[in-house]
Amino acid sequence: MTDEFNQESEGEEVVYALAASPDFAKTGTCFSARQSGLYRSDDGGETWKSVYESLTLDMPLVTTSVVVSPAFPQDGLVYAGTNGGILRSANGGETWEVAVLRTPSPLVSALAISPDFANDKTLFAGTMEDGVFRSTDQGTEWVFWNFGLYDPNILCLVVSPDYQTDKCLFAGTENAIFLSRNSAHSWKETSFPLDRGPVLSVAISPNFTRDRTLFAGTDAHGLFCSKDAGKTWQPVPGLNVTSSINALLISPEYPTKAEILALAEEQLFISRDDGLTWSDWRKDIKFEGNPIAVAAPSGLSAGSPLLVGLSTGSVVLI
């Protein structure tokens, strides 16, 4: 994964991550994190503009992750993870503040935001080699503990939808999946099989408090599911893939609508029966480049828009 973040192919510009405004259906506002920086679109991905102009950079700033505030239309808060720190903007990307996490500066591989961000002002940053950092002031100051986090190479982060009460988050690493029940102060390794890493993607049920469901995508060993908050894991045999599962999305109406989207083997697969069977998201779509990142601004129901970031730097709205 670190090689992927630092590798630049001739004539290509990878889209590492995507984030859409909560009012995407109305405004079309979204962001793409790329090798050359962070870009904003206000027309659903048709056109893009760099938002790093105010930084007057001497060279492109590789941007590996991006998240927006749940109240982005009102507060304009957007966060970008880079090879060296975290950038924070309170005006949709017009100007930026730089948060240096520590020296030497780590590569920020993942960002995750509290669903109760408006009240707790909390977000998390996963890094390569330095574990997880946390901010409780909307991203100005960052601290870390990482007690019990024996693998500090973080590839993905997810926050419980009930974080306000349970303080839970999960981190996927090169060798395991870790759980924190106290806002990243300390961590405990789950029972995810050690010989099935790296864990590239983790998705958490929006009904997690009751159904305790997680899905985890691996680099070469397929998809796994836990129905007991990570205590036990079982392979999902319906998705028979052996290459990287780079992204997973769960329907916001899960489990009423048991829909799961997986980006695997350079294809998009959808299951509408909790992983039992899978099919192509859209058989008629042929991408000019390999899909790397995906975002579903309006959920996974049939006909909902889907943003797909490609290895060529392009973003496709389907």
LUMLO-729724 format. One record per residue: x, z negated, y negated of N, C-alpha, C in turn. Coordinates in steps of 0.001 Angstrom, whole numbers, padded with zeros to 6 digits, always signed. Last residue first. Example, Ala and Ser with C-alpha at 12.3 -4.5 7.8 and 13.67 -1.06 7.14 Angstrom:
BEGIN
+012850-007080+002250+013670-007140+001060+012900-007870-000030/+013190-007800+005690+012300-007800+004500+013200-007800+003300/
***
This chain:
BEGIN
-021805+012568-007472-022686+013240-006523-023950+012418-006320/-019166+013155-009529-020448+012459-009486-021366+013230-008561/-015694+012792-009146-016869+013611-008869-018096+012720-008852/-012690+012891-010811-013794+012021-010416-015031+012883-010297/-009220+013711-010198-010591+014056-010571-011578+012977-010121/-006784+013184-009159-007079+012639-010474-008479+012931-010950/-006451+013960-006595-006023+014915-007626-006221+014396-009031/-007620+012172-004947-006163+012148-005007-005608+013097-006052/-010637+011011-006621-009865+011818-005694-008361+011686-005915/-013524+008987-006673-012232+009312-007261-011335+009964-006225/-016934+009315-007055-015857+009408-006065-014570+009826-006778/-020006+007809-007600-018771+008258-008223-017656+008217-007186/-023324+008616-006985-022116+008055-006413-020918+008662-007134/-026820+007950-007569-025545+008584-007907-024368+007857-007281/-029336+008112-004990-028625+007352-006018-027282+008008-006317/-030380+009478-002830-030595+010036-004152-029900+009294-005270/-030962+006618-000900-030883+008077-000925-031223+008596-002319/-029239+003691-002078-030440+004382-001627-030271+005885-001747/-027158+002138-002966-026879+003138-001941-028109+003874-001436/-026660+001440-006534-026939+001118-005149-026766+002309-004225/-025844+002516-008937-027270+002213-008768-027639+001874-007337/-023074+002998-008843-023644+002258-009976-025079+001809-009780/-020807+002881-006649-022230+003213-006549-022965+002442-007645/-017600+004308-006251-018459+003336-006926-019890+003824-006844/-014387+004744-004721-015813+005055-004792-016543+003932-005519/-011247+006406-004066-012031+005300-004616-013484+005723-004738/-010345+008656-002660-009539+007440-002667-010348+006221-003091/-010733+011774-001079-011398+010636-001718-010558+009358-001571/-008445+014410-001685-008862+013349-000775-009559+012229-001538/-009638+017592-002912-008727+016462-002911-009266+015391-001993/-012319+018637-003534-011045+019302-003803-009974+018229-003994/-014834+018050-001073-014003+017556-002164-012725+018382-002298/-017942+019221-000451-016555+019434-000070-015670+019054-001265/-021144+018392+000603-020118+018161-000405-018731+018383+000191/-023012+018528+002577-022840+019727+001773-021735+019591+000730/-023271+016088+003755-022547+017106+004505-022245+018343+003661/-022981+013062+002444-023520+014359+002064-022706+015445+002767/-022250+010987+004259-023061+010720+003065-023751+012014+002599/-022535+011350+007779-021910+011764+006531-022840+011461+005363/-023486+008318+009547-023552+009751+009302-022814+010075+008006/-023819+005850+012140-023247+006335+010887-023423+007844+010788/-025273+002863+013552-025029+004303+013557-024577+004733+012165/-024872+000116+013010-025076+000590+014388-024791+002077+014502/-024699-000860+010430-023476-000464+011107-023647+000059+012506/-027277-001365+009492-026324-002470+009618-025106-002122+010461/-028474+001141+009200-028977+000202+010208-027930-000869+010528/-027413+003077+007713-028634+002483+007183-029264+001521+008182/-024205+004044+006762-025040+003469+007821-026254+002835+007164/-022178+006762+005801-023246+005831+005450-023944+005346+006716/-018953+007836+004793-019912+007602+005867-020934+006563+005406/-016879+010195+003406-017820+009130+003087-018853+009042+004197/-013408+010791+004247-014819+011141+004225-015633+009922+003809/-010827+010148+004890-011036+011093+003791-012469+011612+003760/-011143+008089+006702-010692+009396+007177-011004+010490+006165/-013652+006493+004701-012713+006477+005823-012378+007902+006240/-015600+004467+003035-014710+005583+002723-013589+005562+003745/-018873+003506+003769-017451+003373+004102-016720+004644+003716/-021735+001664+002972-020980+002885+002730-019512+002612+003020/-024675+000413+004359-023239+000193+004164-022583+001555+003983/-027830-001152+004336-027052+000051+004056-025599-000310+003739/-030370-002448+005073-029067-002726+005705-028144-001524+005582/-032499-003751+003040-031978-002410+003273-030554-002572+003772/-032406-006480+003575-033684-005765+003606-033449-004276+003794/-029998-007835+003323-030196-007021+004532-031553-006335+004620/-029306-005578+000584-028975-006003+001941-029437-007454+002150/-029563-004601-001931-030786-005091-001296-030559-005512+000157/-027177-003521-002676-027586-004761-003356-028862-005359-002780/-025332-002327+000146-026509-002202-000708-026814-003535-001391/-021808-002388+000000-023035-002848+000638-024180-002720-000348/-018863-000498+000538-019911-000925-000375-021138-001324+000429/-015391-000143+000894-016660-000502+001524-017631-000949+000442/-012406+001824+001211-013452+001210+000395-014689+000950+001227/-010572+002735+003057-010089+002327+001753-011128+001627+000896/-009679+002638+006064-010982+002448+005430-010682+001855+004057/-007367+004872+007597-007642+003841+006600-009096+003843+006137/-008260+005859+010991-007452+005915+009779-007967+004896+008770/-009985+005855+013065-008679+005232+013318-007769+005304+012098/-013455+005322+013724-012375+005926+012948-011085+005166+013226/-016475+005073+014423-015316+005315+015282-014245+006069+014506/-018786+002964+013853-017910+003770+013005-016594+003950+013739/-019868+001423+015928-020581+002614+015486-019745+003529+014614/-018480-000905+016428-018175+000280+017242-018832+001554+016742/-016920-003113+014632-018167-002359+014485-017983-001023+015202/-015489-006077+016084-015395-004676+015658-016776-004047+015556/-016045-009334+014721-016283-008390+015798-016093-006969+015280/-014952-012635+014051-015033-011242+013650-015228-010370+014882/-015719-015944+012839-015461-015007+013937-015665-013591+013419/-015682-017019+010267-015242-017834+011401-014917-016967+012611/-016712-015535+008161-015326-015355+008521-014826-016192+009672/-019429-016121+007922-018529-016390+006793-017057-016366+007185/-020646-015094+010210-020554-016543+010036-019483-016904+008998/-020523-012494+010858-021851-012993+010511-021848-014504+010310/-018236-009936+010210-018425-011358+010491-019809-011761+010024/-016848-006889+011387-017944-007601+010751-017919-009071+011156/-014629-004081+010860-014981-005351+011489-016093-006030+010694/-013469-000773+011537-014292-001675+010738-014656-002918+011537/-010129+000429+012326-011557+000517+012166-012171-000575+011312/-007379+000306+012341-008102-000296+013467-009605-000374+013234/-005808+000974+010206-005769+001861+011370-006593+001362+012548/-006464-000645+008014-005632+000539+007809-005704+001502+008987/-009933-001774+007812-008505-001902+008084-007776-000577+007867/-012574-003498+006238-011998-002236+006663-010493-002344+006773/-015083-005829+006889-013678-005636+006534-013183-004322+007104/-017979-007564+005784-017409-006429+006484-015978-006238+005987/-019966-010522+006209-018838-009818+005590-018489-008609+006439/-022656-012824+005868-022134-011558+006384-021016-010987+005517/-024428-014973+005644-022994-015228+005888-022237-013983+006346/-027145-015135+005036-026759-014363+006221-025272-014453+006570/-027324-017008+002863-028187-017122+004031-027659-016360+005245/-025290-016399+001078-025647-017797+001302-026464-017973+002569/-025306-013555+000898-024284-014261+001666-024644-015711+001981/-026669-011386-000002-027462-012499+000518-026577-013461+001312/-024877-009440-000502-025480-010075-001672-026359-011260-001302/-022019-009587+001641-023459-009427+001508-023962-010089+000226/-018974-008027+000768-019713-009257+001040-021195-009031+000789/-016196-006218+001968-017476-006208+001271-018280-007414+001710/-012834-005272+001707-013777-006291+002172-015035-006189+001322/-010030-003302+002633-011296-003433+001900-012150-004516+002544/-007681-003436+004072-007690-002666+002830-008946-002871+001997/-005646-005314+005892-007054-005274+005514-007143-004634+004122/-003170-003961+008215-003597-004560+006952-005102-004396+006714/-004514-005910+011030-004252-005640+009623-003449-004362+009461/-004723-006593+013670-005622-005549+013179-005451-005273+011683/-003408-008751+014670-002855-007438+015008-003740-006295+014534/-004908-010975+013937-003666-010699+013224-003118-009312+013489/-008388-011009+013495-007264-010778+014430-006009-010281+013716/-009687-013625+011517-009513-012189+011645-008276-011903+012499/-010348-016245+011039-009937-015884+012403-009781-014381+012582/-008852-017031+007833-009980-016876+008746-009446-016436+010111/-006818-019419+006224-006889-018164+006946-008113-018134+007851/-007600-020849+003141-007526-021046+004585-007683-019692+005264/-006386-022079-000014-006868-021022+000863-006727-021430+002325/-007021-023460-003305-006388-023474-001983-007086-022459-001093/-008037-022470-005711-007051-023552-005727-006296-023621-004408/-010053-020564-005644-008669-020109-005472-007638-021205-005679/-012474-022022-005687-012087-021186-006828-010618-020801-006826/-012733-023263-003152-012584-024052-004384-011960-023235-005512/-012604-021939-000829-013883-022569-001133-013824-023389-002412/-011134-018953+000216-011025-020119-000651-012424-020637-000942/-009846-017273+003008-011024-017788+002329-010640-018970+001447/-008169-014276+004019-008149-015677+003631-009411-016021+002852/-007246-012162+006574-008253-012395+005550-008293-013894+005284/-004026-010501+007196-005122-011423+007474-006202-011332+006400/-001839-008899+006516-001914-009439+007872-003188-010201+008192/-002008-007998+003932-001357-007115+004899-001542-007596+006333/-005341-009187+003040-003899-009049+002862-003326-008090+003908/-008226-010029+001226-007659-009265+002325-006194-008985+002050/-009858-012935+000301-008740-012053-000013-008279-011351+001261/-012880-014274-001015-012095-013820+000128-011016-012855-000354/-014369-017233-002435-013899-015858-002529-013005-015563-001339/-016720-019693-003571-016021-018982-002498-015535-017605-002948/-018339-021517-004927-016929-021359-005353-016085-020594-004333/-021068-022086-004646-020204-022277-003470-018710-022118-003763/-022267-021782-007209-022496-023002-006437-021507-023183-005289/-021271-019452-008311-021617-020551-009213-021785-021866-008466/-021143-017616-006199-019927-018312-006629-020232-019522-007520/-022847-016076-004748-023303-017412-005131-022131-018279-005589/-021462-013857-004046-022536-013666-005021-023123-014993-005499/-017944-014443-003847-019282-014714-003334-020330-014456-004412/-015707-011787-004434-016225-013087-004862-017631-013257-004310/-012901-010195-002936-014342-010226-003187-014758-011661-003507/-010012-008131-002981-010627-009414-003317-012134-009232-003440/-007137-006641-001384-008515-006588-001868-009047-008004-002085/-004458-007109-000984-004903-005724-001020-006333-005581-001516/-001794-009192-001689-003243-009062-001742-003632-007598-001899/+000573-010886-000299+000363-009474-000611-001129-009161-000538/+001115-013440+000573+000807-013255-000855+000597-011806-001269/+000177-015267+003160+000514-013860+002928+000148-013541+001479/-000633-017863+002945+000666-017594+003555+001104-016143+003447/-002076-019891+001104-002120-018431+001139-000769-017925+001638/-001747-022595+000804-002330-022114+002057-002431-020615+002171/-002025-022414-002643-001741-023309-001520-002481-022799-000282/-002404-020936-004969-002077-020234-003726-001657-021145-002586/-002383-021101-007894-001939-022176-007012-001467-021602-005682/-002205-019789-011255-002329-019611-009816-001821-020854-009101/-003719-018530-014328-002957-019518-013566-003106-019212-012084/-003998-016985-017531-004100-016876-016082-003214-017918-015413/-005868-016337-020509-004849-017109-019808-005105-017046-018307/-007868-014317-020909-006762-014518-021850-005592-015230-021182/-010168-013960-019343-008998-013145-019102-007849-013289-020077/-012233-015696-019886-012473-014263-020068-011187-013441-020030/-011198-018102-018993-011475-017925-020426-011610-016443-020776/-010224-018520-016514-011533-019124-016805-011875-019019-018290/-008476-016672-014080-008699-016938-015497-010093-017513-015674/-006087-016716-011454-007451-016952-011921-007450-017208-013419/-004288-014844-008941-004348-015536-010222-005811-015686-010639/-002873-014751-005707-004073-014613-006538-003941-015450-007810/+000328-013372-004749-000943-013993-004445-002028-013726-005471/+002690-011992-005149+002486-013228-005908+001098-013824-005730/+002828-009625-003637+003919-010601-003509+003683-011914-004242/+000597-007978-005565+001523-007775-004470+002672-008764-004629/-002410-009788-006467-001140-009122-006751-000380-008854-005463/-005657-010131-007818-004792-010134-006644-003547-009323-006941/-007365-012052-010118-006460-010920-009965-005631-011118-008709/-010626-012976-011280-009472-013163-010404-008660-011876-010333/-012585-014754-013746-012236-013580-012968-010906-013814-012271/-015091-016473-015607-014059-016481-014573-013858-015114-013939/-017044-017501-017298-015943-016722-017881-014783-016523-016908/-019376-018870-016714-018117-019485-016294-016871-018746-016781/-021397-017270-018011-021323-018713-018205-019956-019296-017857/-020935-014634-017433-021440-014957-018765-021328-016440-019066/-020262-014638-014699-019218-014500-015708-019686-014899-017105/-021364-014940-012247-021864-015811-013316-020908-015794-014507/-019903-013376-010568-021246-012900-010907-021896-013729-012009/-016482-012978-011518-017560-013877-011107-018912-013280-011466/-014576-010187-010388-015181-010945-011471-016332-011792-010945/-011373-008968-009465-012734-009344-009073-013290-010299-010109/-008816-006606-008791-009493-007460-009759-010903-007742-009247/-005663-005822-007292-007121-005963-007201-007625-006883-008300/-002954-005592-007833-003537-004680-006852-005051-004744-006789/-000522-005736-010102-001892-006220-009892-002633-005203-009031/+002742-006541-009597+001814-005426-009554+000435-005984-009225/+004159-009100-011808+003736-008524-010517+002899-007267-010688/+007076-009669-013730+005659-009321-013724+005261-008659-012410/+009310-012311-012762+009020-010922-013113+007545-010582-012928/+006998-014031-014786+008205-013217-014785+008939-013398-013458/+003397-013644-015035+004606-014437-014808+005806-013492-014863/+001381-012238-016442+001061-013265-015455+002233-014190-015177/+000481-011381-019615+001622-011376-018703+001442-012536-017727/-001993-009548-020990-001774-010843-020346-000631-010699-019347/-002625-007906-023980-001830-007895-022760-001648-009317-022250/-005496-006366-025382-004596-007514-025349-003886-007509-024000/-006501-003343-027056-006171-004116-025871-005299-005323-026190/-009172-001172-028230-007934-001928-028421-007762-002878-027245/-011132+000323-026848-010563+000816-028112-009233+000134-028418/-012392-000661-024609-011161+000082-024432-010553+000633-025704/-014638-002177-025230-014800-001002-024382-013575-000140-024228/-013742-004384-026624-014504-003352-027328-014519-002045-026540/-012049-006119-025487-013372-006650-025806-014207-005635-026578/-009736-005755-022861-010334-005181-024055-011725-005763-024252/-006709-006540-021332-008068-006993-021632-008542-006345-022923/-004486-005968-018653-004920-005611-019993-006383-006001-020154/-002020-007588-016799-003443-007316-016956-003726-007019-018420/+001023-006413-015200+000166-007406-015837-001272-006966-015897/+002562-004633-013718+003224-005482-014693+002334-006502-015359/+000905-002189-013106+002181-002564-012506+002963-003364-013540/-002391-003525-013862-001304-002561-013939-000094-003035-013139/-005860-003704-014275-004686-004224-013583-003619-003158-013515/-008038-004177-016945-007256-003198-016193-006049-003888-015571/-011320-004891-017996-010014-005405-017580-009328-004364-016706/-013638-005160-020661-013113-004379-019547-011693-004843-019279/-016422-006040-022568-015227-006513-021883-014878-005639-020678/-018679-005680-024191-017631-004668-024202-016370-005028-023446/-020957-007245-024416-019673-007840-024796-018505-006860-024799/-023184-005510-023821-023231-006435-024946-021841-006908-025386/-022511-003922-021652-023186-003293-022798-023241-004199-024030/-021305-005924-019877-020495-004963-020633-021235-004308-021801/-021987-008083-018321-022701-007901-019589-021967-006900-020483/-020214-008068-016264-021626-007824-015929-022486-007614-017171/-017243-006354-017366-018110-007522-017404-019518-007153-016948/-015413-004266-015090-016099-004489-016359-016972-005723-016237/-012166-003552-013728-013502-004138-013623-014088-004249-015022/-009592-001832-011985-010392-001970-013200-011715-002643-012860/-006256-001007-010893-007560-001633-010696-008267-001771-012039/-003904+000304-011536-004298+000260-010132-005671-000356-009877/-002139+002367-013577-003238+001401-013578-003908+001437-012211/+000901+003065-015064+000153+003119-013802-000886+001997-013784/+001252+004424-018046+001144+003088-017474+000266+003159-016223/+003585+006894-019183+002301+006534-018569+002344+005153-017922/+005620+005849-022000+005452+006557-020735+004133+006111-020115/+005359+004570-024385+006428+005556-024277+006311+006395-023011/+002170+003938-025934+003105+003812-024816+004154+004924-024837/+000216+002877-027857+001379+003705-028206+002489+003579-027164/-002167+001585-027545-000971+000901-027052+000315+001632-027418/-004246+003184-028299-003843+002140-029248-002583+001405-028811/-004655+004780-026023-004036+005354-027211-003526+004292-028177/-005870+004182-023647-004622+003487-023950-003954+003990-025235/-007971+005563-022721-008281+004438-023611-007034+003630-023955/-008461+009070-022383-007593+007909-022203-007966+006811-023194/-011544+010411-021377-010601+010205-022464-009766+008969-022166/-013466+012935-019681-012742+011674-019697-011768+011626-020880/-016610+014309-018575-015398+014367-019396-014794+012975-019488/-018334+013560-016456-018100+014970-016782-016816+015151-017577/-018981+010930-015986-017803+011465-015328-017531+012933-015597/-021189+010220-017524-021305+010206-016068-020150+010838-015332/-020332+010249-020149-021300+011254-019711-021336+011368-018190/-018272+008763-020971-019597+008360-021446-020653+009401-021107/-015331+007530-019466-016288+008614-019598-017614+008038-020085/-011917+006609-019795-013333+006274-019977-014150+007556-020095/-008976+005637-017981-009781+006635-018681-011241+006198-018712/-005679+004439-017840-007097+004138-017686-007897+005096-018560/-002847+006055-016241-003477+005106-017147-004923+004838-016819/-001729+007713-014367-001318+007924-015754-001999+006979-016728/-002880+006952-011984-001433+006864-012112-000999+006957-013567/-005950+005249-012983-005152+006330-012407-003659+006054-012550/-009222+004207-013026-007836+003735-013073-006972+004724-012312/-012010+005051-014937-011202+005393-013768-009758+004953-013998/-015257+003951-015919-013818+003940-016106-013136+004356-014805/-018351+004882-017588-017578+004446-016438-016096+004582-016747/-021593+005495-018787-020269+004944-019074-019595+004436-017803/-024159+006493-018858-023143+007263-018150-021731+006738-018325/-026382+005216-019976-025289+005643-020853-024265+006549-020182/-028293+004792-017926-028723+005118-019288-027610+005765-020095/-026908+004227-015645-028014+005177-015546-028472+005642-016924/-025149+002179-016510-024655+003534-016238-025775+004563-016221/-025273-000454-017277-026317+000446-017759-025907+001918-017581/-022992-001630-016220-024287-001974-015620-025423-001071-016090/-020402+000880-015957-021169-000055-016764-022486-000391-016063/-018182+001089-013180-019265+001648-013989-019959+000551-014770/-014954+001884-012029-015902+000844-012439-016926+001474-013361/-012461+002678-009577-013536+003081-010476-014395+001876-010833/-009025+003349-008665-010209+002495-008740-011189+003038-009763/-007076+005365-008422-006993+004180-007580-008281+003363-007554/-006625+008667-008290-007567+007710-008868-007603+006495-007952/-003469+010287-008524-004432+009533-007736-005337+008682-008619/-002590+013317-009262-002712+012060-009972-003822+011257-009320/-000269+015981-008549-001405+015138-008218-001398+013867-009058/+002055+017412-008952+000791+018074-009233-000425+017229-008933/+003770+015578-006559+003864+016655-007528+002508+017331-007691/+002766+012202-006333+002949+013495-005694+002938+014583-006752/+004127+009099-006616+003500+010159-007389+003815+011492-006724/+003854+005738-005596+004173+007119-005232+003436+008095-006142/+003023+003206-006014+004175+003653-006764+004526+005117-006536/+000852+002800-004349+000695+002537-005762+001838+003136-006569/+001947+003397-001838+000885+004235-002373+000751+004040-003877/+003746+001323-001509+004257+002680-001620+003207+003596-002227/+001918-000744-001253+002796-000743-002408+003395+000638-002599/+000828+000000+001207+000000+000000+000000+000858+000000-001251/
***
